[in-house]
Amino acid sequence: MSGLAVYPGSFDPPTLGHLSLVDQGLALFDRLVVAVARNSAKASLFTVEERVAMLREALAGHDRVEVDSFEGLLVSYARGRGATAILRGLRGTSDFEYEFQMALVNRHLEPGLHSVYLMTDYRWLYISSTIVKEVAAHGVDIGDMVPPSAARALAEKFRKA
């Protein structure tokens, strides 16, 4: 495959599993936009701007990756960026049903936009942003689950709490 893929998510915070998917996506696509979703219905620990900053720092060495944010329908954003695919990650079967439903809706709305699903490296299958936040809130070192930018931001956020 080639072209541009959009890898959307909340990335609250970004994890090493997310970064694993970026690396895999770069093996398939010429360029990748990591797109932080602005979702007012979902309570986030970090602002969109904080998440974008963490990702930009974590992905600074990837010249074919851009970090951006978007609001509204993903297919509209992807179409506007000229993307040929949406990249999504699967950790296990629990993710599949939701992702399958979203892929069908996206295909209905934008038939030329393909959904590509990858599994993160097996080392990160157990990690989710929710779990990372829960562990970090109890003062446990999460440096082996998140990039340094996220580890610092989590430590700061919970030091203030």
Backbone as a chain_set.jsonl record, in Angstrom:
{"seq": "MSGLAVYPGSFDPPTLGHLSLVDQGLALFDRLVVAVARNSAKASLFTVEERVAMLREALAGHDRVEVDSFEGLLVSYARGRGATAILRGLRGTSDFEYEFQMALVNRHLEPGLHSVYLMTDYRWLYISSTIVKEVAAHGVDIGDMVPPSAARALAEKFRKA", "coords": {"N": [[0.838, -1.174, 0.0], [0.302, 2.299, -0.41], [0.459, 5.892, -0.17], [-1.468, 8.167, 1.862], [-2.348, 7.643, 5.23], [-4.683, 7.98, 7.875], [-4.376, 7.911, 11.305], [-6.451, 7.766, 13.753], [-7.447, 8.767, 17.09], [-7.997, 8.985, 20.674], [-5.788, 9.142, 22.31], [-5.097, 9.507, 25.066], [-3.451, 9.055, 27.644], [-0.872, 9.007, 25.02], [0.46, 5.781, 24.265], [3.0, 3.166, 24.37], [2.012, 1.178, 22.805], [0.455, 2.598, 20.943], [2.549, 3.904, 19.593], [3.838, 1.72, 18.499], [1.973, 0.961, 16.571], [2.152, 3.159, 14.872], [4.752, 2.817, 13.837], [4.354, 0.387, 12.453], [2.393, 1.215, 10.656], [3.856, 2.981, 9.077], [5.356, 1.231, 7.638], [3.591, 0.419, 5.773], [2.394, 2.621, 4.547], [3.062, 5.679, 2.755], [2.92, 8.106, 4.084], [1.756, 9.249, 7.283], [-0.85, 10.468, 9.247], [-1.251, 11.205, 12.494], [-4.004, 11.58, 14.259], [-5.531, 13.423, 16.657], [-8.513, 13.11, 18.286], [-11.054, 15.47, 18.869], [-13.301, 15.223, 21.197], [-16.019, 16.118, 22.719], [-17.856, 14.728, 24.204], [-16.525, 12.829, 25.578], [-14.796, 12.394, 28.521], [-11.628, 13.636, 29.212], [-8.312, 13.256, 30.481], [-6.173, 14.804, 29.661], [-5.795, 17.829, 27.798], [-6.63, 18.439, 24.326], [-4.559, 19.83, 23.123], [-2.42, 19.251, 24.844], [-2.187, 16.492, 24.421], [-1.529, 16.424, 21.696], [0.96, 17.707, 21.832], [2.444, 15.845, 23.397], [2.476, 13.661, 21.645], [3.779, 14.772, 19.411], [6.334, 15.22, 20.458], [7.051, 12.565, 21.089], [7.096, 11.433, 18.553], [8.988, 12.773, 17.14], [11.236, 11.995, 15.619], [10.257, 10.858, 13.339], [9.96, 11.456, 10.141], [7.973, 11.139, 8.257], [5.593, 11.377, 9.493], [2.845, 13.189, 10.671], [1.398, 15.07, 13.265], [-1.809, 15.912, 14.261], [-4.991, 17.466, 15.011], [-8.527, 16.876, 15.149], [-12.025, 17.574, 14.634], [-15.358, 16.425, 14.625], [-16.71, 14.338, 11.988], [-14.736, 11.538, 11.283], [-14.365, 10.521, 8.668], [-14.833, 12.763, 7.095], [-12.725, 14.423, 7.854], [-10.553, 12.792, 7.038], [-11.032, 12.632, 4.276], [-10.71, 15.327, 3.582], [-7.994, 15.558, 4.059], [-6.964, 14.055, 2.068], [-6.569, 11.352, 2.389], [-6.126, 7.813, 1.884], [-6.68, 5.754, 3.493], [-7.798, 4.609, 6.728], [-6.171, 4.0, 9.645], [-6.271, 1.682, 12.209], [-6.017, 0.248, 15.482], [-6.039, -3.008, 16.953], [-6.469, -4.649, 19.965], [-7.529, -6.948, 20.924], [-10.203, -9.376, 20.793], [-12.26, -7.999, 21.978], [-12.168, -5.413, 21.005], [-12.942, -5.731, 18.398], [-15.733, -5.863, 17.534], [-16.819, -3.235, 17.836], [-15.022, -1.786, 16.187], [-15.456, -3.024, 13.719], [-18.121, -2.301, 13.189], [-17.811, 0.507, 13.005], [-16.113, 0.628, 10.775], [-17.814, -0.255, 8.747], [-19.757, 1.77, 8.728], [-18.127, 3.953, 8.057], [-17.283, 3.108, 5.508], [-19.706, 3.186, 4.178], [-20.219, 5.94, 4.241], [-17.978, 6.995, 2.957], [-16.954, 5.477, 0.396], [-14.458, 5.086, -0.929], [-12.501, 5.12, 0.985], [-10.395, 3.201, 2.832], [-10.386, 0.888, 5.56], [-7.869, -0.098, 7.704], [-6.572, -2.519, 9.767], [-4.421, -3.18, 12.416], [-2.477, -5.127, 14.676], [-1.009, -4.24, 17.714], [2.403, -4.569, 18.783], [3.086, -7.582, 20.528], [4.043, -7.122, 23.091], [2.673, -4.94, 24.007], [-0.008, -5.47, 24.129], [-1.653, -5.616, 26.392], [-1.894, -3.065, 27.271], [-3.692, -0.073, 27.736], [-4.84, 3.274, 27.329], [-6.554, 3.948, 29.401], [-5.939, 2.066, 31.424], [-3.268, 2.765, 31.887], [-3.573, 5.38, 32.935], [-4.951, 4.801, 35.309], [-3.079, 3.241, 36.743], [-0.928, 5.072, 36.926], [-2.126, 7.053, 38.464], [-1.945, 6.015, 40.964], [0.624, 6.365, 41.648], [2.503, 4.633, 40.575], [5.328, 3.692, 38.639], [5.153, 4.193, 35.231], [6.779, 4.184, 33.102], [7.591, 2.162, 31.372], [5.467, 1.76, 29.759], [4.591, 3.94, 28.357], [5.602, 6.683, 26.188], [8.431, 8.858, 27.019], [7.522, 11.574, 27.076], [4.814, 11.344, 27.739], [4.983, 10.016, 30.179], [6.183, 11.981, 31.809], [4.192, 13.968, 31.664], [2.001, 12.663, 32.844], [2.994, 12.205, 35.441], [3.241, 14.854, 36.318], [0.562, 15.717, 36.141], [-0.722, 14.087, 38.054], [0.69, 14.752, 40.305], [-0.221, 17.235, 40.867], [-2.821, 16.688, 41.572]], "CA": [[0.0, 0.0, 0.0], [1.02, 3.566, -0.363], [-0.436, 7.012, 0.054], [-1.601, 8.74, 3.193], [-3.318, 7.039, 6.134], [-4.974, 8.718, 9.103], [-4.457, 7.067, 12.495], [-7.174, 8.591, 14.719], [-7.646, 8.24, 18.428], [-8.005, 9.983, 21.729], [-4.397, 9.222, 22.76], [-5.206, 10.181, 26.369], [-2.281, 9.558, 26.936], [-0.294, 8.069, 24.059], [1.164, 4.651, 24.875], [3.948, 2.496, 23.486], [1.186, 0.456, 21.84], [0.159, 3.547, 19.867], [3.767, 4.124, 18.815], [4.055, 0.493, 17.732], [1.106, 1.025, 15.388], [2.723, 4.159, 13.969], [5.862, 2.169, 13.134], [3.796, -0.574, 11.501], [1.716, 1.97, 9.605], [4.862, 3.546, 8.182], [5.809, 0.155, 6.745], [2.547, 0.209, 4.766], [1.971, 3.869, 3.909], [4.1, 6.683, 2.528], [2.784, 9.127, 5.123], [0.757, 8.938, 8.304], [-1.297, 11.557, 10.112], [-1.781, 10.777, 13.781], [-5.031, 12.611, 14.445], [-6.147, 13.423, 17.978], [-9.93, 13.463, 18.168], [-11.687, 16.383, 19.824], [-14.581, 14.592, 21.496], [-16.532, 16.774, 23.92], [-18.675, 13.788, 24.964], [-15.631, 11.931, 26.297], [-13.969, 13.091, 29.506], [-10.215, 13.352, 29.011], [-7.387, 13.756, 31.497], [-5.342, 15.813, 29.021], [-6.422, 18.608, 26.731], [-6.2, 18.06, 22.98], [-3.249, 20.455, 22.904], [-1.422, 18.47, 25.598], [-2.0, 15.201, 23.745], [-0.79, 16.704, 20.462], [2.346, 17.995, 22.216], [3.08, 14.588, 23.799], [2.704, 12.866, 20.437], [4.814, 15.426, 18.584], [7.634, 14.921, 21.064], [7.322, 11.128, 20.969], [7.266, 11.068, 17.148], [9.849, 13.79, 16.528], [12.182, 11.407, 14.675], [9.542, 10.248, 12.211], [9.729, 12.553, 9.186], [6.785, 10.882, 7.426], [4.44, 11.419, 10.391], [2.353, 14.483, 11.12], [0.423, 14.999, 14.351], [-2.828, 16.93, 14.056], [-6.228, 17.186, 15.745], [-9.717, 17.09, 14.327], [-13.332, 17.554, 15.277], [-16.383, 16.021, 13.671], [-16.619, 12.988, 11.425], [-13.413, 11.105, 10.843], [-14.297, 10.401, 7.208], [-14.733, 14.116, 6.544], [-11.347, 14.843, 8.077], [-9.673, 11.984, 6.182], [-11.267, 13.076, 2.898], [-10.081, 16.634, 3.462], [-6.535, 15.391, 4.068], [-6.569, 13.261, 0.902], [-6.167, 10.019, 2.845], [-6.674, 6.639, 1.219], [-6.983, 4.728, 4.49], [-7.851, 4.869, 8.161], [-5.421, 2.979, 10.366], [-6.781, 1.471, 13.566], [-5.388, -0.849, 16.192], [-6.856, -3.987, 17.663], [-5.749, -5.337, 21.033], [-8.124, -8.264, 21.117], [-11.546, -9.542, 20.238], [-13.177, -7.017, 22.556], [-12.147, -4.229, 20.139], [-13.345, -6.028, 17.032], [-17.124, -5.559, 17.191], [-16.951, -1.789, 17.673], [-14.244, -1.368, 15.017], [-16.143, -3.55, 12.537], [-19.279, -1.441, 12.979], [-17.321, 1.805, 12.533], [-15.594, 0.458, 9.415], [-18.952, -0.337, 7.825], [-20.338, 3.113, 8.625], [-17.178, 4.766, 7.29], [-17.343, 2.659, 4.11], [-20.965, 3.703, 3.644], [-20.092, 7.385, 4.077], [-16.862, 7.306, 2.047], [-16.59, 4.157, -0.139], [-13.064, 4.982, -1.369], [-11.607, 5.173, 2.142], [-10.249, 1.839, 3.356], [-10.025, 0.713, 6.965], [-6.777, -1.05, 7.862], [-6.439, -2.861, 11.174], [-3.177, -3.826, 12.801], [-2.317, -5.423, 16.095], [0.219, -3.717, 18.265], [3.378, -5.579, 19.186], [2.538, -8.386, 21.627], [4.463, -6.562, 24.38], [1.801, -3.843, 24.42], [-1.416, -5.858, 23.992], [-2.395, -5.412, 27.643], [-1.888, -1.649, 27.626], [-4.658, 0.884, 27.194], [-4.69, 4.575, 27.983], [-7.327, 3.899, 30.641], [-5.15, 1.324, 32.418], [-2.094, 3.579, 32.2], [-3.999, 6.462, 33.833], [-5.296, 4.211, 36.609], [-1.828, 2.86, 37.412], [-0.178, 6.294, 37.209], [-2.817, 7.778, 39.525], [-1.53, 5.42, 42.236], [2.035, 6.645, 41.86], [3.357, 3.57, 40.048], [6.116, 4.082, 37.47], [4.579, 3.675, 33.992], [7.754, 4.497, 32.06], [7.726, 1.07, 30.406], [4.199, 1.646, 29.033], [4.32, 5.172, 27.616], [6.816, 7.428, 25.842], [8.844, 9.773, 28.094], [6.677, 12.773, 27.127], [3.579, 10.994, 28.45], [5.333, 9.701, 31.575], [6.361, 13.269, 32.501], [2.895, 14.652, 31.757], [1.185, 11.953, 33.838], [3.546, 12.491, 36.766], [2.875, 16.243, 36.636], [-0.892, 15.8, 36.32], [-1.125, 13.458, 39.309], [1.353, 15.468, 41.396], [-1.12, 18.377, 41.157], [-4.119, 16.205, 42.06]], "C": [[0.884, 1.238, 0.0], [0.013, 4.671, -0.107], [-0.427, 7.445, 1.499], [-2.666, 7.987, 3.978], [-3.481, 7.961, 7.333], [-5.125, 7.7, 10.224], [-5.117, 7.912, 13.587], [-7.232, 7.941, 16.101], [-7.723, 9.364, 19.435], [-6.597, 10.179, 22.285], [-4.294, 9.945, 24.103], [-4.736, 9.277, 27.504], [-1.835, 8.581, 25.85], [0.493, 6.991, 24.805], [2.186, 4.086, 23.891], [3.213, 1.615, 22.476], [0.809, 1.342, 20.666], [1.378, 3.74, 18.972], [4.132, 2.905, 17.979], [3.21, 0.496, 16.458], [1.594, 2.068, 14.394], [3.851, 3.52, 13.159], [5.36, 1.17, 12.096], [3.101, 0.127, 10.34], [2.693, 2.558, 8.603], [5.456, 2.491, 7.251], [4.817, -0.064, 5.601], [2.234, 1.456, 3.948], [3.144, 4.826, 3.767], [4.12, 7.718, 3.647], [1.664, 8.735, 6.064], [0.435, 10.214, 9.07], [-1.875, 10.919, 11.371], [-2.715, 11.897, 14.218], [-5.736, 12.444, 15.79], [-7.578, 13.937, 17.85], [-10.35, 14.422, 19.276], [-13.091, 15.837, 20.055], [-15.104, 15.157, 22.809], [-17.384, 15.84, 24.776], [-17.817, 12.862, 25.826], [-14.759, 12.741, 27.247], [-12.52, 12.661, 29.342], [-9.41, 13.92, 30.167], [-6.578, 14.923, 30.935], [-6.144, 16.576, 27.979], [-5.933, 18.084, 25.379], [-4.797, 18.605, 22.72], [-2.141, 19.704, 23.638], [-1.146, 17.138, 24.918], [-1.22, 15.367, 22.448], [0.682, 16.935, 20.794], [3.084, 16.722, 22.62], [3.42, 13.743, 22.576], [3.785, 13.477, 19.555], [6.199, 15.152, 19.152], [8.004, 13.449, 20.86], [7.64, 10.714, 19.533], [8.214, 12.008, 16.402], [10.811, 13.21, 15.491], [11.553, 10.793, 13.446], [9.182, 11.342, 11.198], [8.524, 12.337, 8.278], [5.497, 10.889, 8.251], [4.124, 12.863, 10.737], [1.359, 14.238, 12.248], [-0.514, 16.185, 14.2], [-3.992, 16.615, 14.989], [-7.399, 17.466, 14.814], [-10.962, 17.011, 15.187], [-14.342, 17.143, 14.223], [-16.15, 14.605, 13.164], [-15.219, 12.69, 10.916], [-13.33, 11.041, 9.321], [-14.199, 11.771, 6.54], [-13.308, 14.639, 6.691], [-10.402, 14.106, 7.128], [-9.805, 12.398, 4.716], [-10.568, 14.41, 2.653], [-8.565, 16.576, 3.428], [-6.039, 14.612, 2.843], [-6.111, 11.859, 1.259], [-6.828, 8.929, 2.011], [-7.105, 5.577, 2.221], [-7.068, 5.323, 5.889], [-7.142, 3.699, 8.82], [-5.97, 2.89, 11.78], [-6.072, 0.27, 14.177], [-6.407, -1.749, 16.849], [-5.987, -4.647, 18.73], [-6.266, -6.754, 21.201], [-9.525, -8.288, 20.553], [-12.527, -8.519, 20.795], [-13.24, -5.746, 21.709], [-12.853, -4.47, 18.813], [-14.764, -5.574, 16.69], [-17.344, -4.064, 16.948], [-16.243, -1.323, 16.396], [-14.898, -1.838, 13.714], [-17.341, -2.669, 12.189], [-18.852, -0.081, 12.431], [-16.794, 1.71, 11.101], [-16.729, 0.412, 8.399], [-19.623, 1.021, 7.647], [-19.429, 4.002, 7.784], [-17.195, 4.394, 5.808], [-18.608, 3.167, 3.436], [-20.842, 5.2, 3.327], [-19.039, 7.778, 3.044], [-16.319, 5.998, 1.471], [-15.123, 4.013, -0.556], [-12.041, 4.988, -0.246], [-11.57, 3.794, 2.794], [-9.889, 1.86, 4.834], [-8.982, -0.394, 7.043], [-6.566, -1.265, 9.351], [-5.148, -3.612, 11.405], [-3.209, -4.111, 14.289], [-1.002, -4.821, 16.545], [1.162, -4.875, 18.568], [2.84, -6.303, 20.423], [2.915, -7.834, 23.002], [3.486, -5.524, 24.91], [0.321, -4.207, 24.368], [-2.245, -5.572, 25.239], [-2.556, -3.942, 28.006], [-3.043, -0.906, 26.956], [-4.413, 2.202, 27.923], [-5.411, 4.598, 29.323], [-6.543, 3.199, 31.745], [-3.937, 2.142, 32.853], [-2.465, 4.692, 33.173], [-4.292, 5.933, 35.232], [-4.035, 3.867, 37.398], [-1.044, 4.108, 37.818], [-0.808, 7.085, 38.353], [-2.435, 7.259, 40.908], [-0.025, 5.536, 42.451], [2.995, 5.59, 41.353], [4.072, 4.069, 38.793], [5.537, 3.407, 36.226], [5.509, 3.94, 32.797], [7.962, 3.403, 31.04], [6.427, 0.841, 29.618], [3.922, 2.825, 28.111], [5.64, 5.825, 27.203], [7.169, 8.419, 26.953], [7.979, 11.031, 28.205], [5.397, 12.511, 27.907], [3.865, 10.673, 29.914], [5.499, 10.987, 32.383], [5.016, 13.969, 32.712], [1.988, 13.985, 32.791], [1.683, 12.238, 35.248], [3.157, 13.896, 37.214], [1.387, 16.355, 36.953], [-1.306, 15.225, 37.671], [-0.417, 14.054, 40.516], [0.469, 16.626, 41.828], [-2.42, 17.936, 41.81], [-4.139, 15.988, 43.555]], "O": [[2.058, 1.196, 0.369], [-1.161, 4.401, 0.146], [0.491, 7.136, 2.259], [-3.754, 7.721, 3.465], [-2.539, 8.633, 7.752], [-5.898, 6.749, 10.115], [-4.442, 8.682, 14.271], [-7.083, 6.727, 16.245], [-7.541, 10.536, 19.103], [-6.251, 11.288, 22.692], [-3.504, 10.877, 24.258], [-5.567, 8.776, 28.261], [-2.349, 7.465, 25.763], [1.109, 7.254, 25.838], [2.227, 4.482, 22.726], [3.744, 1.338, 21.401], [0.837, 0.898, 19.518], [1.262, 3.74, 17.747], [4.672, 3.039, 16.881], [3.676, 0.083, 15.396], [1.459, 1.875, 13.185], [3.9, 3.664, 11.937], [5.884, 1.114, 10.983], [3.201, -0.302, 9.191], [2.396, 2.628, 7.411], [5.997, 2.823, 6.196], [5.162, -0.661, 4.581], [1.852, 1.355, 2.782], [4.092, 4.791, 4.551], [5.181, 8.15, 4.099], [0.75, 7.995, 5.701], [1.332, 10.947, 9.486], [-2.861, 10.185, 11.314], [-2.281, 13.011, 14.509], [-6.439, 11.461, 16.026], [-7.819, 15.045, 17.371], [-10.046, 14.218, 20.451], [-13.966, 15.977, 19.201], [-14.686, 14.729, 23.885], [-17.615, 16.124, 25.951], [-18.337, 12.184, 26.711], [-14.065, 13.666, 26.826], [-12.217, 11.468, 29.334], [-9.777, 14.936, 30.757], [-6.325, 15.907, 31.631], [-7.057, 16.032, 27.358], [-4.935, 17.367, 25.31], [-3.95, 17.91, 22.159], [-1.043, 19.54, 23.104], [0.003, 16.702, 24.846], [-0.352, 14.553, 22.132], [1.559, 16.412, 20.106], [4.236, 16.532, 22.228], [4.511, 13.181, 22.481], [4.621, 12.755, 19.011], [7.135, 14.881, 18.4], [9.138, 13.133, 20.5], [8.374, 9.749, 19.316], [8.233, 12.028, 15.172], [11.164, 13.916, 14.546], [12.261, 10.259, 12.592], [8.205, 12.067, 11.386], [8.097, 13.268, 7.594], [4.444, 10.463, 7.776], [5.013, 13.654, 11.054], [0.567, 13.298, 12.186], [-0.073, 17.322, 14.032], [-3.971, 15.599, 15.684], [-7.276, 18.193, 13.829], [-10.96, 16.468, 16.291], [-14.19, 17.483, 13.049], [-15.491, 13.79, 13.809], [-14.607, 13.494, 10.212], [-12.329, 11.463, 8.742], [-13.537, 11.906, 5.511], [-12.755, 15.228, 5.762], [-9.552, 14.725, 6.489], [-8.808, 12.501, 4.002], [-9.911, 14.592, 1.629], [-7.92, 17.443, 2.838], [-4.833, 14.521, 2.61], [-5.348, 11.244, 0.513], [-7.936, 9.097, 1.503], [-7.8, 4.623, 1.87], [-6.501, 6.374, 6.187], [-7.481, 2.541, 8.576], [-6.117, 3.903, 12.464], [-5.589, -0.61, 13.465], [-7.489, -1.316, 17.246], [-4.9, -5.144, 18.435], [-5.518, -7.655, 21.58], [-9.972, -7.335, 19.914], [-13.525, -8.205, 20.146], [-14.267, -5.069, 21.699], [-13.312, -3.525, 18.173], [-14.97, -4.956, 15.645], [-17.981, -3.678, 15.969], [-16.806, -0.554, 15.617], [-14.885, -1.115, 12.718], [-17.549, -2.332, 11.023], [-19.466, 0.428, 11.493], [-17.01, 2.621, 10.301], [-16.616, 0.978, 7.312], [-20.014, 1.381, 6.536], [-19.899, 4.721, 6.903], [-17.128, 5.272, 4.948], [-18.588, 3.535, 2.262], [-21.3, 5.664, 2.283], [-19.194, 8.777, 2.342], [-15.339, 5.458, 1.984], [-14.597, 2.9, -0.533], [-10.842, 4.874, -0.497], [-12.594, 3.286, 3.251], [-9.173, 2.747, 5.297], [-9.183, -1.488, 6.517], [-6.4, -0.308, 10.107], [-4.82, -4.557, 10.686], [-3.881, -3.424, 15.058], [0.0, -4.888, 15.832], [0.743, -6.032, 18.603], [2.203, -5.681, 21.273], [2.191, -8.05, 23.974], [3.459, -5.247, 26.109], [-0.528, -3.334, 24.548], [-3.443, -5.309, 25.127], [-3.276, -3.61, 28.948], [-3.325, -1.092, 25.772], [-3.841, 2.221, 29.012], [-4.927, 5.206, 30.277], [-6.489, 3.686, 32.874], [-3.617, 2.207, 34.039], [-1.742, 4.925, 34.141], [-3.918, 6.556, 36.226], [-3.941, 4.17, 38.588], [-0.548, 4.186, 38.942], [-0.094, 7.72, 39.129], [-2.58, 7.966, 41.905], [0.534, 4.883, 43.332], [4.185, 5.639, 41.666], [3.486, 4.786, 37.983], [5.441, 2.18, 36.175], [5.082, 3.921, 31.643], [8.458, 3.67, 29.946], [6.301, -0.149, 28.897], [3.111, 2.723, 27.191], [6.68, 5.551, 27.801], [6.303, 8.785, 27.747], [7.728, 11.508, 29.312], [4.945, 13.373, 28.661], [3.076, 11.021, 30.791], [5.015, 11.079, 33.511], [4.736, 14.493, 33.79], [1.285, 14.671, 33.532], [0.885, 12.486, 36.151], [2.783, 14.099, 38.37], [0.999, 17.011, 37.92], [-2.146, 15.804, 38.36], [-0.878, 13.88, 41.644], [0.412, 16.963, 43.011], [-3.054, 18.715, 42.521], [-5.163, 15.584, 44.106]]}, "num_chains": 1, "name": "protein.A"}
